[in-house]
C-alpha cells in the first residue's frame, strides 16, 4: 500500500506496471484517473491539505478497502497546488487476484477519497475564486458501502 500527496504529476504507465508486478498472483489491476474539468469557465483549481493528516486519512481509507477485499497492492496519488483544466489530479490503482475485488476496491477508495479525505478546493473562474463544497452525489455514493 502506498499513498502520496504531491505537487508533481505522475507516470500512469509506471504506476500501473508497478501494481501488476507486485506478485505473480495479480490477475487484475483496476485504476481510476481523475482530471480537472474545464466546465463552468474554470480557469484553474487550487487544492490545499494538512500535511500528515491527509496522508493518514488516505491510508485509513486504503486500510478499510484492504479489510473488505483480498488486495495485493494499492496505490493512491492525489495532487495539490494549482492545477489547470485537463491536468491529472488523482490516481487510484488496485491489484488483486480477481477483477471484482479490484473494481470494487478502486471504486470504494475513490468514493471515500472524494468525501472523507481532507482536501480543500478553490475554483478560479472569470467571476472570481470560490471554495468548493462536497457534492450531494459524492455523499450519496457512500450509501452503497454502508458508510
Secondary structure, DSSP 8 states (H G I E B T S, - for coil): -EEEEESS---HHHHHHHHHHS-TT--EEEEEEEE----TTEEEEEEEE-TTHHHHHHHHHHHHHHHHS-EEEEEEEEE-EEE-TTSEEEEEEEEESSHHHHHHHHHHHHHHHHHHS-EEEEEEETTEEEEE---HHHHHHGGGGT-
